[in-house]
Amino acid sequence: MQPTVQSPTSSTGFRTWWNLLRPHTLTAAFIPVAIGTMLAHIAHSFHLLLFLSMLIASLLIQAAANMINEYYDYKRGLDHEGSVGIGGAIVRDGIKPSTVLNLAFTFFGIALLLGIYICIQSSWWIAVIGLICMAAAYFYTGGPLPIAYTPFGELVAGFFMGVVIIGITYYIQAGNLPSNVILLSIPTSITIGAILTANNIRDLDNDKENGRKTLVILLGKKNAIIFIGSLFAVAYALVILFVIMNLITPFALISLISIPVAIKATKGFIGKTQPMEMMPAMAATAKTNTIMGFLLVIGLIIGNIFS
């Protein structure tokens, strides 16, 4: 049985639509584009319009994925007014489900138009990759067997939002894709995957009740907390390794300043049983990805100045 859609209230307005975008998740789209662009700039291949087009398209696809998640979780009867971590446009603010879905497809359409410009300026192979990215965004929570309901959610999200976005961003500006760019995208991919792990730890009980088979469910809560801590450890270790291998500037080590946030994120899940109690840990996980990514970009900028 689906929850009843509320009539629009006085809160329906800019804040409602803004929350529907789930703005706290959008940095996961911004950071990879920024990293890919900075790496291209270091290779003397920065193109402002291509950077902006890729950034806007990535943000639109991420926002569309959030809306599709909102739509299908409502359709499956998973969301209600008390649900934690949702935009709430449908179950709390009375926005029609069809409106949410149509807006998501509109965002896809705008991203597609930006993709055409990107292809004209680079390669039409980008169109194939872009369509695959949009399909992944849709089927992550849409379709008969959503990726998010399987043990592969973290892997898919991390791969497309990390490796793929960084790789495409670099390629469309530099015209090539060296292997070191792929390697350098891995830490970001890992921290993006950690965001999904954190989300699934919070939703563990609800996901079990609804028959999902996420990685967190397979691992169990205790092992899932160890797993998310391990993800952070590997991400930071890779940054150190890449500096030792001379793949990136030593200034990239400034990203290690974000380690206390990662520790806070991991510890924040220990001993917590209610979703609301885990929200600070969820926020810290997202902040780890954001702060680490920003500091990595800053390190690359400083390294480029002094190179």
C-alpha positions as CSV (number, residue, x, y, z in Angstrom):
1,M,0.0,0.0,0.0
2,Q,1.4,3.4,-1.0
3,P,1.5,6.4,1.3
4,T,-1.0,9.0,0.7
5,V,0.3,12.1,-1.1
6,Q,-0.2,15.2,0.9
7,S,-1.8,18.3,-0.5
8,P,0.7,21.1,-1.2
9,T,1.4,23.2,1.8
10,S,2.7,26.6,2.4
11,S,6.2,25.2,2.5
12,T,5.9,24.3,-1.2
13,G,8.3,26.7,-2.8
14,F,12.0,27.2,-3.5
15,R,13.0,25.2,-0.4
16,T,10.9,22.2,-1.5
17,W,12.4,22.1,-4.9
18,W,15.9,22.7,-3.5
19,N,15.5,19.8,-1.1
20,L,14.3,17.6,-3.9
21,L,17.8,18.0,-5.5
22,R,19.4,16.7,-2.3
23,P,22.0,19.4,-2.6
24,H,24.3,17.7,0.0
25,T,24.9,15.0,-2.6
26,L,25.8,17.3,-5.5
27,T,29.4,17.8,-4.3
28,A,29.9,14.1,-5.3
29,A,29.4,15.3,-8.9
30,F,31.3,18.5,-8.6
31,I,34.5,17.1,-7.0
32,P,35.3,14.6,-9.9
33,V,34.8,17.3,-12.5
34,A,37.1,19.7,-10.6
35,I,39.8,17.0,-10.2
36,G,39.6,16.0,-13.9
37,T,39.8,19.6,-15.0
38,M,42.8,20.4,-12.7
39,L,44.7,17.4,-14.1
40,A,43.9,18.6,-17.6
41,H,45.1,22.1,-16.7
42,I,48.4,20.6,-15.4
43,A,48.7,19.0,-18.9
44,H,48.1,22.5,-20.3
45,S,44.7,21.7,-21.7
46,F,42.1,23.7,-19.8
47,H,38.9,24.7,-21.7
48,L,36.5,26.8,-19.8
49,L,33.3,26.1,-21.8
50,L,34.0,22.3,-21.8
51,F,34.6,22.4,-18.1
52,L,31.4,24.3,-17.4
53,S,29.4,22.0,-19.8
54,M,30.7,18.9,-18.1
55,L,30.1,20.3,-14.6
56,I,26.5,21.3,-15.3
57,A,25.7,18.0,-17.1
58,S,27.2,16.0,-14.2
59,L,25.2,18.0,-11.6
60,L,22.0,17.6,-13.6
61,I,22.5,13.8,-13.9
62,Q,23.2,13.5,-10.2
63,A,20.1,15.6,-9.4
64,A,18.0,13.6,-11.8
65,A,19.2,10.4,-10.1
66,N,18.1,11.8,-6.8
67,M,14.6,12.5,-8.2
68,I,14.3,9.1,-9.7
69,N,15.2,7.6,-6.3
70,E,12.5,9.8,-4.7
71,Y,9.9,8.7,-7.3
72,Y,10.6,5.0,-7.2
73,D,10.9,4.8,-3.4
74,Y,7.5,6.4,-3.2
75,K,6.0,4.1,-5.8
76,R,7.3,1.0,-3.9
77,G,5.9,2.3,-0.7
78,L,9.2,2.8,1.0
79,D,9.0,6.5,1.8
80,H,6.7,8.1,4.3
81,E,6.6,11.5,6.1
82,G,9.0,10.3,8.8
83,S,11.6,8.9,6.4
84,V,15.1,10.1,7.0
85,G,17.5,11.2,4.3
86,I,14.9,11.9,1.6
87,G,14.0,15.1,-0.2
88,G,10.4,14.6,0.9
89,A,8.9,16.5,-2.1
90,I,6.2,13.8,-2.7
91,V,5.4,12.4,0.8
92,R,5.8,15.7,2.8
93,D,5.3,18.5,0.3
94,G,2.6,17.1,-2.0
95,I,4.5,17.4,-5.2
96,K,2.9,15.0,-7.8
97,P,5.1,11.9,-8.4
98,S,4.7,12.4,-12.2
99,T,6.1,15.9,-11.8
100,V,9.2,14.6,-10.0
101,L,9.8,12.0,-12.7
102,N,9.2,14.4,-15.5
103,L,11.6,16.9,-14.0
104,A,14.3,14.2,-13.8
105,F,13.8,13.5,-17.5
106,T,14.0,17.2,-18.2
107,F,17.3,17.3,-16.4
108,F,18.5,14.3,-18.5
109,G,17.4,16.2,-21.6
110,I,19.4,19.3,-20.8
111,A,22.4,17.1,-19.9
112,L,22.0,15.5,-23.3
113,L,22.1,18.8,-25.1
114,L,25.2,19.8,-23.2
115,G,26.6,16.4,-24.2
116,I,26.1,17.1,-27.9
117,Y,28.2,20.3,-27.5
118,I,30.8,18.3,-25.7
119,C,30.9,15.7,-28.4
120,I,31.2,18.3,-31.2
121,Q,34.2,19.7,-29.4
122,S,35.8,16.3,-28.6
123,S,34.6,12.9,-29.8
124,W,31.2,11.3,-30.5
125,W,32.3,8.3,-28.5
126,I,31.6,10.5,-25.5
127,A,27.9,10.3,-26.5
128,V,27.9,6.6,-25.9
129,I,29.6,6.9,-22.5
130,G,27.2,9.7,-21.6
131,L,24.1,7.6,-22.4
132,I,25.5,4.7,-20.4
133,C,26.0,7.1,-17.5
134,M,22.4,8.3,-17.7
135,A,21.2,4.7,-17.9
136,A,23.2,3.9,-14.8
137,A,21.7,6.9,-13.0
138,Y,18.2,5.7,-13.9
139,F,18.6,2.1,-13.2
140,Y,20.4,2.8,-9.9
141,T,17.0,3.0,-8.3
142,G,14.6,2.6,-11.2
143,G,13.6,-0.5,-13.2
144,P,12.6,-4.0,-12.1
145,L,16.0,-4.7,-10.3
146,P,17.5,-1.5,-9.1
147,I,21.3,-1.5,-8.7
148,A,21.0,0.1,-5.3
149,Y,19.1,-3.0,-4.1
150,T,22.0,-5.3,-4.9
151,P,25.6,-5.6,-3.5
152,F,27.0,-3.6,-6.4
153,G,25.6,-0.2,-5.5
154,E,28.9,1.2,-4.1
155,L,30.9,-0.2,-7.0
156,V,28.6,1.2,-9.7
157,A,28.3,4.6,-8.1
158,G,32.0,4.9,-7.4
159,F,33.0,3.8,-10.9
160,F,30.7,6.1,-12.8
161,M,31.0,9.2,-10.5
162,G,34.7,8.8,-10.0
163,V,36.6,7.0,-12.7
164,V,34.2,7.8,-15.5
165,I,33.5,11.5,-14.7
166,I,37.2,12.3,-14.0
167,G,38.3,10.4,-17.1
168,I,35.7,12.1,-19.4
169,T,36.5,15.5,-17.9
170,Y,40.2,15.1,-18.6
171,Y,39.7,13.6,-22.1
172,I,37.4,16.2,-23.5
173,Q,39.9,18.9,-22.6
174,A,43.2,17.1,-23.2
175,G,42.2,14.9,-26.1
176,N,43.8,11.8,-24.5
177,L,43.5,9.7,-21.4
178,P,46.8,8.6,-19.8
179,S,46.7,5.7,-17.3
180,N,47.8,7.9,-14.4
181,V,44.6,9.8,-14.7
182,I,42.6,6.6,-14.2
183,L,44.8,5.7,-11.2
184,L,44.4,9.2,-9.7
185,S,40.6,8.9,-9.9
186,I,40.4,5.8,-7.6
187,P,40.6,7.6,-4.2
188,T,37.6,9.8,-5.2
189,S,35.7,6.7,-6.5
190,I,36.3,5.0,-3.1
191,T,35.1,8.0,-1.0
192,I,32.0,8.3,-3.3
193,G,31.3,4.6,-2.7
194,A,31.7,5.2,1.0
195,I,28.8,7.6,0.9
196,L,26.5,4.8,-0.4
197,T,27.8,2.4,2.2
198,A,27.0,5.0,4.9
199,N,23.5,5.4,3.5
200,N,23.0,1.7,3.5
201,I,24.2,1.3,7.1
202,R,21.6,3.9,8.1
203,D,18.9,2.1,6.2
204,L,20.0,-1.4,7.1
205,D,16.8,-2.5,9.0
206,N,14.4,-0.9,6.5
207,D,16.3,-2.5,3.6
208,K,16.1,-5.9,5.2
209,E,12.3,-5.6,5.6
210,N,11.9,-4.7,2.0
211,G,14.0,-7.5,0.6
212,R,17.0,-5.6,-0.5
213,K,20.4,-7.3,-0.8
214,T,22.8,-4.5,-0.3
215,L,26.5,-5.1,0.5
216,V,25.9,-3.8,4.0
217,I,23.2,-6.4,4.6
218,L,25.5,-9.2,3.3
219,L,28.3,-7.9,5.6
220,G,26.2,-7.2,8.7
221,K,26.4,-3.9,10.5
222,K,29.6,-4.5,12.5
223,N,31.6,-5.6,9.4
224,A,30.0,-2.8,7.3
225,I,31.4,-0.2,9.8
226,I,34.8,-1.9,9.5
227,F,34.4,-1.9,5.7
228,I,33.7,1.9,5.5
229,G,36.6,2.6,7.7
230,S,38.8,0.4,5.4
231,L,37.5,2.4,2.4
232,F,38.7,5.6,3.9
233,A,42.1,4.1,4.9
234,V,42.7,2.8,1.3
235,A,41.7,6.1,-0.2
236,Y,44.2,8.0,1.9
237,A,46.9,5.3,1.5
238,L,46.5,5.6,-2.3
239,V,47.1,9.4,-2.2
240,I,50.3,8.8,-0.2
241,L,51.4,6.0,-2.6
242,F,50.7,8.2,-5.7
243,V,52.9,10.9,-4.2
244,I,55.7,8.3,-3.5
245,M,55.3,7.1,-7.1
246,N,55.6,10.8,-8.3
247,L,52.3,10.6,-10.0
248,I,51.1,13.7,-8.3
249,T,52.6,16.6,-6.4
250,P,53.6,16.2,-2.8
251,F,51.2,19.1,-2.1
252,A,48.4,16.6,-2.6
253,L,49.2,15.4,0.9
254,I,47.2,18.4,2.1
255,S,44.2,16.2,1.6
256,L,45.2,14.1,4.6
257,I,44.0,17.0,6.8
258,S,40.5,15.5,6.2
259,I,41.4,12.3,8.0
260,P,39.7,13.3,11.3
261,V,36.5,13.8,9.5
262,A,36.7,10.3,8.1
263,I,37.4,8.9,11.6
264,K,34.4,10.8,12.9
265,A,32.3,9.3,10.1
266,T,33.4,5.8,10.9
267,K,33.0,6.1,14.7
268,G,29.7,7.8,14.3
269,F,28.0,4.6,13.3
270,I,29.2,2.6,16.3
271,G,26.5,1.9,18.9
272,K,23.8,3.7,16.9
273,T,20.6,1.9,16.2
274,Q,18.2,4.6,14.9
275,P,18.5,6.2,11.5
276,M,18.3,9.7,12.9
277,E,21.2,8.9,15.3
278,M,23.3,8.0,12.3
279,M,22.7,11.2,10.4
280,P,25.8,13.0,11.8
281,A,27.9,10.0,10.6
282,M,26.2,10.2,7.2
283,A,27.0,13.9,7.0
284,A,30.6,13.3,8.0
285,T,31.0,10.7,5.3
286,A,29.8,13.1,2.6
287,K,32.0,15.8,4.1
288,T,35.0,13.5,3.9
289,N,34.5,13.1,0.1
290,T,34.0,16.9,-0.3
291,I,36.8,18.1,1.9
292,M,39.3,15.5,0.8
293,G,38.4,16.3,-2.9
294,F,38.7,20.1,-2.4
295,L,42.0,19.7,-0.6
296,L,43.3,17.4,-3.3
297,V,42.3,20.0,-6.0
298,I,44.0,22.8,-3.9
299,G,47.1,20.6,-3.6
300,L,47.2,20.1,-7.4
301,I,46.8,23.9,-7.9
302,I,49.7,24.7,-5.5
303,G,51.9,22.0,-7.1
304,N,51.2,23.3,-10.5
305,I,52.1,26.9,-9.4
306,F,55.5,25.8,-8.0
307,S,56.3,23.2,-10.7
